[in-house]
Amino acid sequence: MRWQAQEPKAAGAEDALLALQGVVRSVKTPEFAGITFHEVIAKSALNKVGKTSGMPFGWTINPYRGCSHACVYCFARKTHTYLDLDSGLDFDSQLVVKTNIADVLRRDLARPSWQREHVAMGTNTDPYQRAEGRYRLMPDIIKALAASGTPFSILTKGTLLARDIPLLKSAGRDTEIGMGISLALLDPDLAHRVEPGTPAPKARLDLISRLRDAGLPCSVMAMPILPWLTDGDESLDALFGALAAAGATGVTAGALHLRPGAREWFLGFIARDYPHLSGKYARLYGGGTYASKEYRQWLAGRVQFFRKKHGFTAKAQFLPVRGSAASEAGPSTRAAGEAGGVGAAGMPGQAELPLF
């Protein structure tokens, strides 16, 4: 059955989002078994970030709501409850697509009041999740930002990004850009459990190398580090070594944090797949969002040790760089000792960035 053959449904249809304005149709297709796409007409494209957030950017763009990556720890899960959907399976399978977002963005960027502030993408749900292969929203978004001279950054787990490397290289000649890959573990079996809809870790390592070979900066958000699953010395050593070998220009790493929505879903996963860890997680997090201070200090020390061991001498920064300057942001070879510099996907302190 062809995607185009799907019949539009009214916003009041059984599987449409009743709480969401602007629904045009809801689409199901065998290409995405178990997933419903709710296509909407967006009224705005740019989202203002509160000044008290601590984020190094003032605006975001989210072409999609919900995410088929289905990461069990995803920070953004609670946002689906604002649509009267649950933060578990609905977040993974009831996806909102802002089909007109590029047109709206061009209008927003053309306003005299627009100050060309840094715009971040991938701060809530992944702009390069699988649906992007069908909807192709990002190329026109990138073109609009570049044409207006607006600096931007992208953080993603999606290897679909490789499709747009030529476009990103071109955009880098017109404005400042930053690239970041989210990768916090290498074990493919564990990745399949905790990030079942994402490209394999090796595929993301290959993407880092492709971005660097194209002269683009590429930092890594190695978050979250999972207590008792990925925080051992062997795991951290292997991760930082692989990132250095791939040419990452910087790495930010930190412990898992569990906010409402993500907390319930993740702890349910632990109870099912790692029941022997349930009590440990309960004690470590004590009913709150963050692991104990002692644990976070211990992990920070181990992270710093392996950062230095593998040549990451400066913390990554979520800051775009322009054109040819990108090639100066980190290593041009795959030698671990040369990895370092300033990258694109870092956050200050205990990052508050909504991960996918």
Sine and cosine of phi, psi and omega as CSV:
sin_phi,cos_phi,sin_psi,cos_psi,sin_omega,cos_omega
0.00,0.00,0.82,-0.58,-0.03,-1.00
-0.96,0.27,0.56,-0.83,0.05,-1.00
-0.82,0.57,-0.71,0.71,-0.07,-1.00
-0.90,0.44,-0.32,0.95,-0.05,-1.00
-0.99,0.14,-0.11,0.99,-0.01,-1.00
-0.93,0.37,0.71,-0.70,-0.04,-1.00
-0.99,0.17,0.70,-0.72,0.10,-0.99
-0.88,0.47,0.52,-0.85,0.06,-1.00
-0.81,-0.58,0.57,-0.83,0.02,-1.00
-0.92,0.39,0.36,-0.93,-0.03,-1.00
-0.87,0.49,-0.35,0.94,0.00,-1.00
-1.00,-0.03,0.10,0.99,-0.01,-1.00
-0.89,0.46,0.33,-0.95,-0.13,-0.99
-0.82,0.57,-0.64,0.77,-0.07,-1.00
-0.97,-0.25,0.28,0.96,0.07,-1.00
-1.00,0.05,0.27,-0.96,-0.01,-1.00
-1.00,0.02,0.97,-0.25,-0.08,-1.00
-0.93,0.38,-0.47,0.88,-0.07,-1.00
-1.00,0.04,-0.04,1.00,-0.10,-0.99
-0.95,-0.30,0.78,-0.62,0.02,-1.00
-0.98,0.18,0.54,-0.84,0.14,-0.99
1.00,0.07,0.24,0.97,0.02,-1.00
-0.93,0.38,0.79,-0.61,0.03,-1.00
-0.99,-0.12,-0.74,0.67,0.03,-1.00
-0.34,-0.94,0.31,-0.95,0.09,-1.00
-0.89,-0.45,0.75,-0.66,-0.18,-0.98
-0.85,-0.53,0.73,-0.68,0.18,-0.98
-0.83,-0.56,0.58,-0.82,-0.01,-1.00
-0.49,-0.87,0.55,-0.84,0.03,-1.00
-0.86,0.51,-0.40,0.92,0.03,-1.00
-0.89,0.46,-0.44,0.90,-0.03,-1.00
-0.77,-0.64,0.93,0.37,-0.07,-1.00
-0.84,0.54,0.75,-0.67,0.05,-1.00
1.00,0.10,-0.01,1.00,-0.05,-1.00
-0.91,-0.43,0.67,-0.74,0.13,-0.99
-0.91,-0.41,0.76,-0.65,0.05,-1.00
-0.97,-0.23,0.82,-0.57,0.03,-1.00
-0.97,-0.24,0.97,-0.25,-0.04,-1.00
-0.99,0.13,0.79,-0.62,-0.07,-1.00
-0.79,-0.61,0.39,-0.92,0.14,-0.99
-0.99,-0.13,0.94,-0.35,-0.06,-1.00
-0.99,0.15,0.55,-0.83,0.06,-1.00
-1.00,-0.08,-0.36,0.93,0.01,-1.00
-0.58,-0.81,0.39,-0.92,-0.01,-1.00
-0.90,-0.44,-0.57,0.82,-0.06,-1.00
-1.00,-0.05,0.76,-0.65,0.02,-1.00
-0.94,-0.35,0.82,-0.57,0.00,-1.00
-0.97,0.24,0.72,-0.69,0.04,-1.00
-0.99,-0.10,0.74,-0.67,-0.02,-1.00
-0.87,0.50,0.59,-0.81,-0.05,-1.00
-0.92,0.40,-0.38,0.92,-0.02,-1.00
-1.00,0.02,0.07,1.00,-0.08,-1.00
-0.95,0.31,-0.42,0.91,-0.07,-1.00
0.99,0.14,0.06,1.00,-0.02,-1.00
-0.98,0.20,0.56,-0.83,0.00,-1.00
-1.00,0.07,0.51,0.86,0.07,-1.00
-0.48,-0.88,0.43,-0.90,-0.08,-1.00
-0.97,-0.23,-0.23,0.97,-0.10,-0.99
-0.61,-0.79,0.48,-0.88,0.07,-1.00
-0.73,-0.69,0.32,-0.95,0.15,-0.99
-0.77,-0.64,0.75,-0.66,0.03,-1.00
-0.80,-0.60,0.99,-0.11,-0.01,-1.00
-0.91,0.40,-0.41,0.91,-0.06,-1.00
-0.79,-0.61,0.48,-0.88,0.20,-0.98
-0.85,-0.53,0.68,-0.73,-0.22,-0.97
0.99,0.12,0.30,-0.95,-0.09,-1.00
-0.42,-0.91,0.81,-0.59,0.00,-1.00
-0.97,0.24,-0.07,1.00,0.15,-0.99
-0.87,0.50,-0.53,0.85,0.11,-0.99
0.86,0.52,0.54,0.84,0.02,-1.00
-0.89,0.46,0.78,-0.62,-0.11,-0.99
-0.93,0.37,-0.33,0.95,-0.05,-1.00
-0.98,-0.17,0.10,1.00,-0.23,-0.97
-0.82,0.57,0.83,-0.55,0.00,-1.00
-0.86,0.51,-0.56,0.83,-0.17,-0.99
-0.99,0.13,0.00,1.00,-0.12,-0.99
-0.82,0.57,-0.65,0.76,-0.08,-1.00
-0.88,0.48,-0.43,0.90,-0.04,-1.00
-0.88,0.47,-0.39,0.92,0.00,-1.00
-0.95,0.31,-0.38,0.93,0.02,-1.00
-0.93,0.36,-0.34,0.94,0.06,-1.00
-0.93,0.36,-0.27,0.96,0.03,-1.00
-0.98,-0.21,0.24,0.97,-0.07,-1.00
0.89,0.46,0.53,0.85,0.11,-0.99
-0.89,-0.45,0.32,-0.95,-0.02,-1.00
-1.00,0.06,0.30,-0.96,-0.08,-1.00
-1.00,0.04,0.06,1.00,0.01,-1.00
-0.98,-0.19,-0.96,-0.27,-0.07,-1.00
-0.89,0.45,-0.58,0.81,0.02,-1.00
-0.88,0.48,-0.65,0.76,0.02,-1.00
-0.86,0.51,-0.60,0.80,-0.03,-1.00
-0.98,0.19,-0.42,0.91,-0.22,-0.97
-0.81,-0.59,-0.27,0.96,0.04,-1.00
-0.95,-0.31,1.00,-0.05,-0.17,-0.98
-0.96,-0.27,0.71,-0.71,0.02,-1.00
-0.99,-0.14,0.75,-0.66,-0.03,-1.00
-0.86,-0.51,0.87,-0.50,0.01,-1.00
-1.00,0.03,1.00,0.08,-0.21,-0.98
-0.90,0.43,-0.43,0.90,-0.05,-1.00
-0.98,-0.22,0.30,0.95,-0.19,-0.98
-0.88,0.47,-0.57,0.82,-0.01,-1.00
-0.92,0.40,-0.66,0.75,0.03,-1.00
-0.89,0.45,-0.69,0.73,0.01,-1.00
-0.91,0.41,-0.63,0.77,0.00,-1.00
-0.89,0.46,-0.70,0.71,0.02,-1.00
-0.86,0.51,-0.62,0.78,0.05,-1.00
-0.90,0.43,-0.71,0.71,-0.01,-1.00
-0.90,0.44,-0.66,0.75,-0.05,-1.00
-0.94,0.33,-0.38,0.93,-0.03,-1.00
-0.99,0.13,-0.15,0.99,-0.02,-1.00
-0.92,0.39,0.66,-0.75,0.01,-1.00
-0.85,0.53,-0.44,0.90,-0.04,-1.00
-0.97,0.23,-0.22,0.98,-0.06,-1.00
-0.95,0.33,0.81,-0.59,-0.12,-0.99
-0.98,-0.21,0.20,0.98,0.02,-1.00
0.83,0.56,0.75,0.66,0.08,-1.00
-0.99,0.17,0.34,-0.94,0.00,-1.00
-0.86,0.51,0.78,-0.62,0.06,-1.00
-0.93,-0.38,0.79,-0.61,-0.03,-1.00
-0.95,-0.31,0.65,-0.76,0.07,-1.00
-0.83,-0.56,0.58,-0.81,-0.07,-1.00
1.00,-0.04,0.25,0.97,-0.02,-1.00
-1.00,0.02,-0.18,0.98,0.02,-1.00
-0.82,-0.57,-0.96,0.27,0.13,-0.99
-0.86,-0.51,0.33,-0.94,-0.22,-0.97
-0.97,0.25,0.84,-0.54,0.03,-1.00
-0.95,0.33,-0.24,0.97,0.03,-1.00
-0.91,-0.41,0.53,0.85,0.18,-0.98
-0.92,0.38,0.14,-0.99,-0.18,-0.98
-0.81,0.59,-0.59,0.81,-0.05,-1.00
-0.86,0.50,-0.43,0.90,0.00,-1.00
-0.89,0.47,-0.46,0.89,0.06,-1.00
-0.90,0.44,-0.46,0.89,0.04,-1.00
-1.00,-0.04,-0.75,0.66,-0.14,-0.99
-0.99,0.15,-0.46,0.89,0.08,-1.00
0.79,0.62,0.79,0.61,0.02,-1.00
-0.99,0.13,-0.53,0.85,-0.14,-0.99
-0.92,0.39,-0.63,0.78,-0.01,-1.00
-0.83,0.56,-0.70,0.71,-0.01,-1.00
-0.95,0.32,-0.51,0.86,0.09,-1.00
-0.91,0.42,-0.72,0.69,0.01,-1.00
-0.87,0.49,-0.70,0.71,0.00,-1.00
-0.88,0.48,-0.67,0.74,-0.02,-1.00
-0.90,0.43,-0.70,0.71,0.01,-1.00
-0.90,0.44,-0.71,0.71,-0.02,-1.00
-0.90,0.44,-0.69,0.72,-0.04,-1.00
-0.89,0.45,-0.49,0.87,-0.01,-1.00
-1.00,0.03,-0.09,1.00,-0.04,-1.00
0.96,0.28,0.43,0.90,-0.02,-1.00
-1.00,-0.01,0.85,-0.52,0.05,-1.00
-0.92,0.38,0.59,-0.81,-0.03,-1.00
-0.52,-0.85,0.29,-0.96,0.05,-1.00
-0.64,-0.76,0.43,-0.90,-0.02,-1.00
-0.75,-0.66,0.76,-0.65,0.13,-0.99
-0.87,-0.50,0.79,-0.62,-0.12,-0.99
-0.45,-0.89,0.39,-0.92,0.25,-0.97
-0.98,-0.22,-0.09,1.00,-0.20,-0.98
-1.00,0.02,0.83,-0.55,0.04,-1.00
-0.96,0.27,-0.11,0.99,0.16,-0.99
-0.85,0.53,-0.35,0.94,0.06,-1.00
-0.81,0.59,-0.53,0.85,-0.04,-1.00
-0.85,0.53,-0.52,0.86,0.04,-1.00
-0.83,0.56,-0.55,0.83,-0.14,-0.99
-0.98,-0.19,0.19,0.98,0.00,-1.00
-0.84,0.54,-0.73,0.68,0.03,-1.00
-0.85,0.52,-0.64,0.77,0.02,-1.00
-0.91,0.41,-0.64,0.77,0.02,-1.00
-0.92,0.39,-0.62,0.78,0.07,-1.00
-0.87,0.49,-0.67,0.74,0.03,-1.00
-0.91,0.41,-0.67,0.74,0.01,-1.00
-0.88,0.48,-0.55,0.84,-0.01,-1.00
-0.91,0.41,-0.28,0.96,0.07,-1.00
-0.99,0.11,-0.28,0.96,-0.05,-1.00
-0.96,-0.27,-0.41,0.91,-0.04,-1.00
-0.41,-0.91,0.07,-1.00,0.02,-1.00
-1.00,0.08,0.70,-0.71,0.01,-1.00
-0.74,-0.67,0.43,-0.90,0.07,-1.00
-0.71,-0.71,0.63,-0.78,-0.01,-1.00
-0.83,-0.56,0.67,-0.74,0.05,-1.00
-0.63,-0.78,0.63,-0.78,0.07,-1.00
-0.92,-0.39,0.71,-0.70,0.05,-1.00
-1.00,-0.04,0.90,-0.43,-0.02,-1.00
-0.41,-0.91,0.92,-0.40,-0.08,-1.00
-0.84,-0.54,0.00,1.00,0.02,-1.00
-0.44,-0.90,0.41,-0.91,-0.06,-1.00
-0.93,-0.36,-0.40,0.92,-0.07,-1.00
-0.91,0.42,0.91,-0.41,-0.06,-1.00
-0.90,0.43,-0.54,0.84,0.01,-1.00
-0.93,0.37,-0.70,0.72,0.04,-1.00
-0.91,0.41,-0.64,0.77,0.03,-1.00
-0.86,0.51,-0.64,0.77,0.01,-1.00
-0.91,0.42,-0.49,0.87,0.02,-1.00
-0.97,0.23,-0.71,0.70,-0.14,-0.99
-1.00,-0.10,-0.35,0.94,0.00,-1.00
-0.71,-0.70,0.87,0.49,-0.24,-0.97
-0.89,0.45,-0.39,0.92,-0.04,-1.00
-0.98,-0.19,0.15,0.99,-0.08,-1.00
-1.00,-0.10,0.37,-0.93,0.18,-0.98
-0.87,0.49,0.48,-0.88,-0.02,-1.00
-0.88,0.48,0.45,-0.90,0.02,-1.00
-0.80,0.61,-0.66,0.75,-0.01,-1.00
-0.88,0.47,-0.61,0.79,0.01,-1.00
-0.90,0.44,-0.59,0.81,0.03,-1.00
-0.96,0.28,-0.57,0.82,0.12,-0.99
-0.88,0.48,-0.68,0.74,0.03,-1.00
-0.89,0.46,-0.60,0.80,0.03,-1.00
-0.91,0.42,-0.65,0.76,0.07,-1.00
-0.83,0.56,-0.73,0.69,0.00,-1.00
-0.89,0.46,-0.64,0.77,0.00,-1.00
-0.91,0.41,-0.65,0.76,0.05,-1.00
-0.90,0.44,-0.68,0.73,0.01,-1.00
-0.92,0.39,-0.64,0.77,0.04,-1.00
-0.90,0.44,-0.44,0.90,0.04,-1.00
-0.99,0.10,0.02,1.00,0.02,-1.00
0.99,0.13,0.25,0.97,0.00,-1.00
-0.99,-0.14,0.55,-0.84,0.09,-1.00
-0.94,0.34,0.51,-0.86,0.06,-1.00
-0.47,-0.88,0.98,-0.18,0.10,-1.00
-1.00,-0.06,0.15,-0.99,-0.09,-1.00
-0.79,-0.62,0.74,-0.68,0.17,-0.99
-1.00,-0.09,0.99,-0.13,0.00,-1.00
-1.00,0.00,0.91,0.41,-0.02,-1.00
-0.65,-0.76,0.60,-0.80,0.01,1.00
-1.00,-0.05,0.54,-0.84,0.23,-0.97
-0.99,0.16,0.79,-0.61,-0.13,-0.99
-0.99,-0.14,0.87,-0.48,0.01,-1.00
-0.80,0.60,0.72,-0.69,0.05,-1.00
0.93,0.38,-0.06,1.00,0.02,-1.00
-0.91,-0.41,-0.65,0.76,-0.03,-1.00
-0.71,-0.70,0.23,0.97,-0.07,-1.00
-0.98,-0.17,0.09,1.00,0.03,-1.00
-0.96,0.28,0.37,-0.93,-0.02,-1.00
-0.86,0.51,-0.63,0.78,-0.01,-1.00
-0.89,0.45,-0.68,0.74,0.00,-1.00
-0.92,0.39,-0.71,0.70,-0.02,-1.00
-0.92,0.40,-0.65,0.76,0.02,-1.00
-0.87,0.49,-0.72,0.70,0.00,-1.00
-0.90,0.43,-0.65,0.76,-0.02,-1.00
-0.90,0.43,-0.79,0.61,-0.04,-1.00
-0.91,0.41,-0.57,0.82,0.06,-1.00
-0.90,0.43,-0.68,0.73,0.00,-1.00
-0.92,0.39,-0.62,0.78,0.02,-1.00
-0.92,0.40,-0.64,0.77,0.06,-1.00
-0.90,0.44,-0.69,0.72,0.00,-1.00
-0.89,0.45,-0.53,0.85,0.02,-1.00
-0.97,0.24,-0.27,0.96,0.04,-1.00
0.99,-0.15,0.27,0.96,-0.01,-1.00
-0.82,0.57,0.64,-0.77,-0.05,-1.00
-1.00,0.02,-0.05,1.00,0.03,-1.00
0.09,-1.00,0.36,-0.93,-0.02,-1.00
-0.65,-0.76,0.71,-0.70,0.20,-0.98
-0.89,-0.46,0.76,-0.65,-0.03,-1.00
-0.72,-0.69,0.54,-0.84,0.02,-1.00
-0.23,-0.97,0.19,-0.98,-0.10,-1.00
-0.97,0.26,0.44,-0.90,0.14,-0.99
-0.81,0.58,0.71,-0.70,0.22,-0.98
-0.83,-0.56,0.53,-0.85,-0.21,-0.98
-0.82,-0.57,0.99,-0.14,0.07,-1.00
-1.00,-0.06,0.27,-0.96,0.01,-1.00
-0.79,0.62,0.64,-0.77,-0.09,-1.00
0.99,-0.12,-0.90,0.44,0.08,-1.00
-0.94,0.35,-0.63,0.78,-0.07,-1.00
-0.85,0.53,-0.79,0.62,-0.06,-1.00
-0.90,0.44,-0.66,0.75,-0.04,-1.00
-0.93,0.38,-0.69,0.72,-0.03,-1.00
-0.93,0.37,-0.71,0.70,-0.02,-1.00
-0.92,0.39,-0.50,0.87,0.12,-0.99
-0.91,0.42,-0.65,0.76,0.08,-1.00
-0.88,0.48,-0.70,0.71,0.02,-1.00
-0.87,0.49,-0.68,0.73,-0.01,-1.00
-0.89,0.46,-0.56,0.83,-0.01,-1.00
-0.99,0.17,-0.73,0.69,-0.17,-0.99
-0.99,-0.13,-0.46,0.89,-0.02,-1.00
-0.67,-0.74,0.88,0.48,-0.10,-1.00
-0.85,0.52,-0.46,0.89,0.00,-1.00
-0.93,0.37,-0.23,0.97,0.00,-1.00
-0.99,-0.15,-0.13,0.99,-0.09,-1.00
-0.85,0.53,-0.74,0.67,0.00,-1.00
-0.90,0.44,-0.62,0.78,0.01,-1.00
-0.89,0.45,-0.69,0.73,0.03,-1.00
-0.91,0.42,-0.64,0.77,0.01,-1.00
-0.87,0.49,-0.65,0.76,0.00,-1.00
-0.96,0.28,-0.63,0.77,-0.06,-1.00
-0.92,0.40,-0.64,0.77,-0.06,-1.00
-0.99,-0.11,-0.31,0.95,0.13,-0.99
0.81,0.59,0.50,0.86,0.01,-1.00
0.99,0.11,0.03,1.00,-0.03,-1.00
-0.95,-0.30,-0.22,-0.98,-0.05,-1.00
-0.99,0.10,-0.63,0.78,-0.15,-0.99
-0.95,-0.30,0.49,-0.87,0.15,-0.99
-0.89,0.45,0.28,-0.96,-0.04,-1.00
-0.85,0.53,0.44,-0.90,0.01,-1.00
-0.86,0.51,-0.64,0.77,-0.03,-1.00
-0.89,0.45,-0.68,0.74,0.01,-1.00
-0.91,0.42,-0.70,0.71,-0.03,-1.00
-0.90,0.44,-0.60,0.80,0.05,-1.00
-0.93,0.38,-0.67,0.75,0.05,-1.00
-0.87,0.49,-0.73,0.68,-0.02,-1.00
-0.91,0.42,-0.64,0.77,0.03,-1.00
-0.85,0.52,-0.62,0.78,0.04,-1.00
-0.91,0.41,-0.67,0.74,0.02,-1.00
-0.92,0.39,-0.65,0.76,0.04,-1.00
-0.88,0.47,-0.71,0.70,0.00,-1.00
-0.88,0.48,-0.63,0.77,0.01,-1.00
-0.86,0.50,-0.74,0.67,-0.06,-1.00
-0.97,0.22,-0.43,0.90,0.15,-0.99
-0.86,0.50,-0.77,0.64,-0.02,-1.00
-0.91,0.41,-0.66,0.75,-0.01,-1.00
-0.84,0.55,-0.61,0.79,-0.09,-1.00
-0.97,-0.23,0.27,0.96,0.20,-0.98
1.00,0.05,0.19,0.98,0.05,-1.00
-1.00,0.06,1.00,-0.08,-0.18,-0.98
-1.00,-0.03,-0.21,0.98,0.00,-1.00
-0.73,-0.68,0.56,-0.83,0.06,-1.00
-0.92,0.40,0.58,-0.82,0.08,-1.00
-0.94,0.35,0.53,-0.85,0.06,-1.00
-0.81,-0.58,0.62,-0.79,0.00,-1.00
-1.00,0.07,0.91,0.41,-0.06,-1.00
-0.77,-0.63,0.76,-0.65,0.03,-1.00
-0.95,0.32,0.39,-0.92,0.13,-0.99
-0.76,-0.64,0.37,-0.93,-0.11,-0.99
-0.99,-0.13,0.63,-0.77,0.22,-0.97
0.55,0.83,-0.87,-0.49,-0.10,-1.00
-0.92,0.40,-0.34,0.94,0.05,-1.00
-0.88,0.47,-0.37,0.93,0.01,-1.00
-0.87,0.50,-0.57,0.82,-0.04,-1.00
-0.95,0.32,-0.24,0.97,0.02,-1.00
-1.00,-0.09,-0.04,1.00,-0.10,-1.00
-0.98,0.21,-0.19,0.98,-0.04,-1.00
-0.13,-0.99,-0.26,-0.97,-0.11,-0.99
-0.94,0.33,0.60,-0.80,0.10,-0.99
-0.99,-0.13,-0.15,0.99,0.07,-1.00
-0.90,-0.43,0.00,-1.00,-0.02,-1.00
-0.99,-0.16,0.26,0.97,-0.03,-1.00
-0.96,0.28,0.79,-0.62,-0.06,-1.00
-0.87,0.50,-0.61,0.79,-0.05,-1.00
-0.93,0.38,-0.28,0.96,-0.02,-1.00
-0.99,-0.13,-0.11,0.99,-0.04,-1.00
-0.95,0.33,0.65,-0.76,0.04,-1.00
0.31,-0.95,-0.39,-0.92,0.05,-1.00
1.00,0.06,-0.26,-0.97,-0.08,-1.00
-0.96,-0.28,0.79,-0.62,-0.01,-1.00
-0.90,-0.43,-0.35,-0.94,-0.20,-0.98
-0.92,-0.40,-0.25,0.97,-0.22,-0.98
-0.93,-0.38,0.28,0.96,-0.06,-1.00
-1.00,0.06,0.31,-0.95,0.05,-1.00
-0.70,-0.72,0.55,-0.84,0.01,-1.00
-0.95,0.33,0.63,-0.77,0.12,-0.99
0.84,0.55,-0.62,-0.78,0.07,-1.00
-0.98,0.19,0.99,-0.14,-0.18,-0.98
-0.83,0.55,0.68,-0.73,0.05,-1.00
-0.99,-0.17,0.14,0.99,-0.05,-1.00
-0.90,0.43,0.77,-0.63,0.10,-1.00
-0.92,0.39,0.93,-0.37,0.01,-1.00
-1.00,0.09,0.31,-0.95,-0.06,-1.00
-1.00,0.00,0.00,0.00,0.00,0.00
